[in-house]
Amino acid sequence: MRRVTGFILAGLGVLLVAVAISLPTWVSSQFIKFPLSENQTAVLQAGNASYFSAAVFKEVTGVTIQATYTIKGEPGKGSSSVAVWEQTSSVSDITNHRSIQQTTRTFAFDRRTGQLVDCCGANVNGNASIHQTGYSGVVFPFGLQKQTYQVFNTTLNRPLPFVYAGTATVGGIQTYEFVEDIPATQFTTQAVPGSMLGVKTPVVRAPLFDQEHVINYVDPETGALLDVNEHQTVTLHNPDTGAQALVLYDADLTVTPASLSQVVALDGSGRSEITLIETTLPLVFGIAGGAALLAGAFLGLRRKRRDDMAELENLPPWRSKAAMEPVQGQRAAELVGVAPGLDDGPQELAAEAPEGDGPEALDP
């Protein structure tokens, strides 16, 4: 019975060790993914900002601007490998309680690598012809590397480099810092009243330029964006001279403390899940498997010795004595196997004795 128990324990040990090895590799790749269903909000604010207000038809300065980014997952559009999220951004002047701009975006991405995928109704402000490539900027890949990542920019509608710039601690979590620098770049033209540019033409089609300096702080383990500093300036230029004519938007946005705490807490739960699957459980299963293997081997060997000794002890006295005389200190199984003449019985041993050794030699 102990030998059977030993075999069972050994088999269980092998299974547990195999599970410990597969958890941080195959199992991790199957279960650690970005979710299909997501619902989170991030709030950024900028003081001493400025923008051109269509409501009062002039540039408004020295106000506080708030940008609210809302992410909502679309499980019905996703799959086991692709997630589809909808992002809405609302920018408003909270000093004067005016809406400045609202944009929408639907993006699909690989649930493991975080790379954008062109499918599932992806669009920018309803324009499905815009092909989103690179990374969304909302999430980055698990196991982030210290390298440059191409992140899709929804103003210029093309991916731009986010360059690794070092590490920083956010909410007690060490993050990788990535920087995007965009010099003043024309991204579209817009029909505006000539009076905005100081010309007599009623309507002028003027170029718009975008300039950005963005710093992202990303958790390298989960790929989650924890903090961001986003300074954007949009200017209107004179189409004849090319000179800057008007600042349409200028704000240096940072995440509010309340929003930062919420994002860090959410990321903490994700880190715990990854640690459980890739570190804690493999360690527990590895130790348990090793212990089961040792226990199984011990019981198997111990049972074998006892079985051999039991066979020796059950021999008739004449066989046990004959088996023990040739070699002392050997294993019981070896003694039984090599003792000469053990299958001949007591009669044969007596027959081999020399003449004169038995009782007959004393008979006159």
C-alpha positions as CSV (number, residue, x, y, z in Angstrom):
1,M,0.0,0.0,0.0
2,R,2.8,2.4,0.8
3,R,4.4,1.7,-2.6
4,V,1.1,2.6,-4.3
5,T,0.9,5.8,-2.2
6,G,4.5,6.6,-3.2
7,F,3.7,6.3,-6.9
8,I,0.6,8.5,-6.5
9,L,2.6,11.2,-4.7
10,A,5.4,11.0,-7.3
11,G,2.8,11.5,-10.1
12,L,1.2,14.3,-8.3
13,G,4.6,15.9,-7.8
14,V,5.4,15.8,-11.5
15,L,2.0,17.3,-12.3
16,L,2.5,20.2,-9.8
17,V,5.9,20.9,-11.1
18,A,4.6,21.0,-14.7
19,V,1.8,23.4,-13.6
20,A,4.4,25.6,-11.9
21,I,6.5,25.8,-15.1
22,S,3.4,26.4,-17.4
23,L,1.8,29.2,-15.2
24,P,4.3,32.0,-16.0
25,T,4.6,30.9,-19.7
26,W,1.6,29.4,-21.4
27,V,-1.1,30.0,-18.8
28,S,0.0,33.6,-18.4
29,S,-0.3,34.3,-22.2
30,Q,-3.8,32.8,-22.2
31,F,-5.3,34.5,-19.2
32,I,-3.4,37.8,-18.7
33,K,-5.1,40.0,-21.3
34,F,-6.6,43.5,-21.5
35,P,-10.3,43.2,-20.6
36,L,-13.2,43.3,-23.1
37,S,-15.3,45.2,-20.7
38,E,-13.7,48.4,-19.4
39,N,-15.2,51.4,-17.7
40,Q,-12.8,54.1,-16.4
41,T,-12.5,57.9,-16.3
42,A,-9.5,60.2,-16.1
43,V,-9.7,63.9,-15.3
44,L,-7.0,66.4,-16.3
45,Q,-6.8,70.1,-15.5
46,A,-4.8,73.1,-16.6
47,G,-4.6,76.5,-14.9
48,N,-3.9,79.7,-16.6
49,A,-5.0,78.3,-19.9
50,S,-6.3,80.1,-23.0
51,Y,-8.6,79.4,-26.0
52,F,-10.6,81.1,-28.7
53,S,-14.3,81.1,-27.7
54,A,-16.8,80.9,-30.5
55,A,-19.4,82.0,-27.9
56,V,-17.9,85.4,-27.3
57,F,-15.8,85.4,-30.5
58,K,-12.5,86.3,-28.9
59,E,-9.5,84.7,-27.1
60,V,-10.2,83.9,-23.5
61,T,-7.1,83.7,-21.2
62,G,-6.3,82.9,-17.6
63,V,-9.0,80.2,-17.2
64,T,-9.0,76.7,-15.8
65,I,-9.5,74.1,-18.5
66,Q,-10.6,70.5,-17.6
67,A,-10.3,67.5,-20.0
68,T,-12.3,64.4,-19.1
69,Y,-11.4,61.1,-20.8
70,T,-13.9,58.3,-20.6
71,I,-13.1,54.7,-21.7
72,K,-15.9,52.2,-22.2
73,G,-15.4,48.7,-23.5
74,E,-17.6,47.1,-26.2
75,P,-17.6,43.4,-25.3
76,G,-20.0,42.5,-28.2
77,K,-17.5,43.8,-30.8
78,G,-14.5,42.1,-29.3
79,S,-13.2,38.6,-29.2
80,S,-10.8,36.3,-27.3
81,S,-7.9,38.1,-29.0
82,V,-9.1,41.6,-29.8
83,A,-10.7,44.2,-27.5
84,V,-12.7,47.2,-28.7
85,W,-12.9,50.3,-26.6
86,E,-14.7,53.6,-27.1
87,Q,-13.0,56.8,-25.9
88,T,-14.7,60.1,-25.4
89,S,-12.9,63.3,-24.5
90,S,-14.6,66.5,-23.4
91,V,-12.7,69.7,-22.9
92,S,-14.4,72.6,-21.1
93,D,-13.7,75.9,-19.5
94,I,-14.7,75.3,-15.9
95,T,-14.1,79.0,-15.0
96,N,-16.8,80.2,-17.3
97,H,-18.7,76.9,-17.6
98,R,-18.3,76.6,-21.4
99,S,-17.7,73.6,-23.6
100,I,-14.6,73.9,-25.8
101,Q,-14.4,70.7,-27.7
102,Q,-15.7,67.1,-27.7
103,T,-14.1,64.2,-29.6
104,T,-14.9,60.5,-29.9
105,R,-12.8,57.6,-30.9
106,T,-13.3,53.8,-31.2
107,F,-10.2,51.7,-31.4
108,A,-9.5,47.9,-31.5
109,F,-6.3,46.4,-30.2
110,D,-4.6,43.1,-29.5
111,R,-5.6,42.1,-26.0
112,R,-2.0,40.7,-25.3
113,T,0.3,43.1,-27.1
114,G,-1.8,46.3,-27.0
115,Q,-1.1,47.0,-30.7
116,L,-3.9,48.6,-32.7
117,V,-5.9,46.5,-35.1
118,D,-7.9,47.9,-38.0
119,C,-11.2,46.3,-37.5
120,C,-14.5,46.2,-35.6
121,G,-15.7,49.7,-36.5
122,A,-12.6,51.6,-35.5
123,N,-12.9,55.3,-36.2
124,V,-11.9,58.8,-35.2
125,N,-14.9,61.3,-34.8
126,G,-17.0,58.9,-36.8
127,N,-14.4,58.7,-39.7
128,A,-13.8,55.0,-40.3
129,S,-11.4,55.8,-43.2
130,I,-8.7,56.9,-40.7
131,H,-6.4,53.9,-40.3
132,Q,-5.2,53.7,-36.7
133,T,-1.8,52.0,-36.2
134,G,0.8,51.6,-33.5
135,Y,-0.5,51.9,-29.9
136,S,-3.5,53.7,-28.7
137,G,-1.7,55.6,-25.9
138,V,-4.3,54.4,-23.5
139,V,-2.6,51.0,-22.9
140,F,0.8,49.7,-23.7
141,P,2.1,46.1,-23.9
142,F,2.6,43.9,-20.9
143,G,6.3,43.7,-19.9
144,L,7.0,47.2,-21.3
145,Q,10.6,47.7,-22.7
146,K,12.9,50.7,-22.5
147,Q,12.5,51.6,-26.1
148,T,10.6,53.9,-28.4
149,Y,6.9,53.1,-29.1
150,Q,4.8,54.5,-32.0
151,V,1.5,55.9,-30.6
152,F,-1.4,57.1,-32.7
153,N,-2.1,60.8,-32.5
154,T,-5.8,61.7,-33.1
155,T,-5.0,65.3,-34.0
156,L,-2.5,64.5,-36.7
157,N,-4.1,61.1,-37.5
158,R,-0.9,59.2,-37.7
159,P,1.5,57.4,-35.2
160,L,4.3,59.4,-33.6
161,P,7.2,58.3,-31.5
162,F,7.1,58.2,-27.7
163,V,10.7,58.0,-26.6
164,Y,11.8,56.3,-23.4
165,A,13.2,58.9,-21.1
166,G,13.8,57.2,-17.7
167,T,11.9,56.0,-14.7
168,A,9.6,57.8,-12.2
169,T,7.5,56.7,-9.2
170,V,3.8,57.3,-9.4
171,G,1.7,56.3,-6.4
172,G,4.4,54.0,-5.1
173,I,4.7,52.2,-8.4
174,Q,7.9,52.6,-10.5
175,T,6.9,53.6,-14.0
176,Y,8.7,54.1,-17.3
177,E,8.6,57.7,-18.7
178,F,7.9,58.2,-22.4
179,V,8.1,61.6,-24.1
180,E,6.5,62.8,-27.3
181,D,7.6,66.1,-28.8
182,I,5.7,67.5,-31.8
183,P,6.9,70.8,-33.3
184,A,4.3,73.1,-34.7
185,T,2.9,71.0,-37.5
186,Q,0.0,71.8,-39.9
187,F,-2.7,69.2,-39.6
188,T,-5.7,70.8,-41.4
189,T,-7.2,74.0,-42.8
190,Q,-10.3,75.7,-41.6
191,A,-12.7,78.3,-43.0
192,V,-12.7,81.3,-40.7
193,P,-14.0,84.9,-40.9
194,G,-11.5,87.2,-42.5
195,S,-11.8,89.5,-39.5
196,M,-10.1,86.9,-37.3
197,L,-7.0,87.4,-39.4
198,G,-7.4,91.1,-40.0
199,V,-8.2,90.8,-43.7
200,K,-11.2,92.1,-45.6
201,T,-12.1,88.9,-47.3
202,P,-15.3,87.6,-45.7
203,V,-14.1,84.0,-45.4
204,V,-10.6,82.8,-45.4
205,R,-9.3,79.2,-45.4
206,A,-6.5,79.3,-42.9
207,P,-4.1,76.5,-41.8
208,L,-4.1,75.2,-38.3
209,F,-0.9,74.1,-36.6
210,D,-0.6,71.7,-33.7
211,Q,2.3,71.6,-31.2
212,E,2.5,69.1,-28.3
213,H,4.8,68.0,-25.5
214,V,3.4,64.9,-23.8
215,I,4.9,62.8,-21.0
216,N,3.3,59.4,-20.3
217,Y,4.1,57.4,-17.1
218,V,3.4,53.8,-17.8
219,D,3.5,50.8,-15.4
220,P,5.9,48.4,-17.3
221,E,4.3,45.3,-15.7
222,T,0.7,45.9,-16.6
223,G,1.1,48.4,-19.6
224,A,-1.3,50.8,-17.9
225,L,-1.0,54.5,-18.3
226,L,-0.9,55.9,-14.8
227,D,-0.1,59.6,-15.2
228,V,0.2,62.0,-18.0
229,N,1.3,65.6,-18.6
230,E,-0.1,67.0,-21.8
231,H,0.8,70.5,-23.1
232,Q,-0.9,71.3,-26.4
233,T,-1.0,74.5,-28.4
234,V,-3.2,74.9,-31.5
235,T,-2.7,78.1,-33.5
236,L,-4.3,79.6,-36.6
237,H,-1.9,81.1,-39.2
238,N,-2.3,83.6,-42.0
239,P,-2.5,81.7,-45.3
240,D,-0.8,84.6,-47.1
241,T,2.2,85.3,-44.8
242,G,2.3,82.0,-42.9
243,A,2.6,83.9,-39.6
244,Q,0.8,82.9,-36.5
245,A,-2.4,85.0,-36.3
246,L,-4.3,83.5,-33.3
247,V,-4.0,81.0,-30.5
248,L,-7.0,78.7,-30.6
249,Y,-6.0,76.6,-27.7
250,D,-3.2,76.5,-25.1
251,A,-3.3,74.3,-22.0
252,D,-0.8,72.3,-19.9
253,L,-2.9,69.5,-18.6
254,T,-2.1,67.2,-15.6
255,V,-4.0,64.5,-13.9
256,T,-6.0,65.5,-10.8
257,P,-5.0,63.9,-7.5
258,A,-8.4,62.2,-7.1
259,S,-8.2,60.7,-10.6
260,L,-4.6,59.6,-10.1
261,S,-5.5,57.8,-6.9
262,Q,-8.3,55.9,-8.7
263,V,-6.1,54.9,-11.6
264,V,-3.3,53.7,-9.3
265,A,-5.7,51.6,-7.3
266,L,-7.1,50.0,-10.4
267,D,-3.6,49.3,-11.6
268,G,-2.7,47.7,-8.2
269,S,-5.4,45.1,-8.7
270,G,-4.0,44.2,-12.1
271,R,-0.5,43.9,-10.7
272,S,-1.8,41.6,-8.0
273,E,-3.4,39.3,-10.6
274,I,-0.2,39.1,-12.6
275,T,1.9,38.5,-9.5
276,L,-0.4,35.7,-8.5
277,I,-0.2,33.9,-11.8
278,E,3.4,34.5,-12.7
279,T,5.1,34.4,-9.3
280,T,3.0,33.3,-6.3
281,L,1.2,30.2,-7.7
282,P,4.3,28.9,-9.6
283,L,6.3,29.1,-6.3
284,V,3.6,27.4,-4.3
285,F,3.0,24.6,-6.9
286,G,6.8,24.2,-7.4
287,I,7.4,23.7,-3.7
288,A,4.4,21.4,-3.3
289,G,5.5,19.4,-6.3
290,G,9.0,19.0,-5.1
291,A,7.8,17.8,-1.7
292,A,5.4,15.3,-3.2
293,L,8.2,13.9,-5.4
294,L,10.5,13.5,-2.4
295,A,7.8,11.9,-0.3
296,G,6.8,9.5,-3.2
297,A,10.4,8.4,-3.7
298,F,10.9,7.9,0.1
299,L,7.8,5.7,0.4
300,G,8.7,3.7,-2.6
301,L,12.2,2.9,-1.6
302,R,11.2,2.3,2.1
303,R,8.6,-0.2,1.0
304,K,11.0,-2.1,-1.2
305,R,13.5,-2.7,1.7
306,R,10.7,-3.8,4.0
307,D,9.4,-6.2,1.4
308,D,12.8,-7.7,0.9
309,M,13.3,-8.2,4.6
310,A,9.9,-9.7,5.0
311,E,10.7,-12.3,2.3
312,L,13.9,-13.2,4.2
313,E,12.2,-13.4,7.5
314,N,9.5,-15.7,6.1
315,L,12.0,-18.3,4.9
316,P,12.2,-21.6,6.9
317,P,14.9,-21.6,9.5
318,W,17.2,-23.9,7.5
319,R,17.0,-21.5,4.4
320,S,17.3,-18.3,6.4
321,K,20.5,-19.6,8.0
322,A,22.0,-20.7,4.7
323,A,21.2,-17.4,3.1
324,M,22.7,-15.3,5.9
325,E,26.1,-17.2,6.2
326,P,27.8,-16.4,2.8
327,V,27.7,-12.6,2.9
328,Q,27.0,-10.5,5.9
329,G,26.0,-6.8,5.5
330,Q,24.4,-7.3,2.1
331,R,20.9,-6.3,1.2
332,A,18.3,-8.9,2.0
333,A,17.2,-9.2,-1.7
334,E,20.8,-9.9,-2.8
335,L,21.2,-12.6,-0.1
336,V,18.1,-14.5,-1.2
337,G,19.1,-14.2,-4.8
338,V,22.7,-15.6,-4.6
339,A,22.6,-18.2,-1.8
340,P,23.6,-21.5,-3.4
341,G,21.4,-24.5,-3.3
342,L,18.4,-22.7,-1.8
343,D,16.0,-24.5,-4.1
344,D,17.3,-28.0,-3.2
345,G,15.6,-28.4,0.1
346,P,17.0,-29.9,3.3
347,Q,17.3,-33.4,1.9
348,E,19.8,-32.2,-0.8
349,L,21.9,-30.3,1.7
350,A,22.1,-33.4,3.9
351,A,23.1,-35.5,0.9
352,E,26.0,-33.3,0.1
353,A,27.5,-33.6,3.6
354,P,30.8,-35.7,3.7
355,E,30.7,-39.3,4.8
356,G,31.0,-39.9,8.5
357,D,29.5,-36.6,9.4
358,G,25.9,-37.9,10.0
359,P,24.5,-40.2,12.7
360,E,25.1,-43.2,10.4
361,A,28.9,-42.8,11.0
362,L,28.5,-43.6,14.7
363,D,26.6,-46.8,14.0
364,P,28.9,-49.7,14.7
